[in-house]
């Protein structure tokens, strides 16, 4: 994680030293920091009584959905725009690296969300409903996801290819 912060600092200080790509860096800051209020709320709420478990759950859900949507849709479009621009090669590579890490985190978050959903639904059925703890929907989603873990390496390879193909296309057109 510290290496990620180092690379992010390179990207964010780029305009200060090069005089280029300031608008892209501001957009990157917004994309990266838009989820921070949710994270801060999750960390601060326990200092106020019981931490309001329902509010913490809502903040975690908002964080998860916002992070995935911003990184998958907005960041992907922004990355393509930068990669196909006349920006310097180094400025194309740094956001590409950060995007690849984001796709790794998206994979991890989706895995974790389905696992937690399965565990919560199972626990809810056992404790509250006193039923057989076999929730068909979450059980199938969880088993499908567990079997899909073997596709992590091909997924990351595809994300790496997808992330650099615009750079290759840009330089092949020249």
PyMOL commands that set and color helices and strands:
alter all, ss='L'
color gray80, all
select helices_A, chain A and resi 2-18+22-33+36-45+53-83+89-129+136-173
alter helices_A, ss='H'
color red, helices_A
deselect
rebuild
show_as cartoon
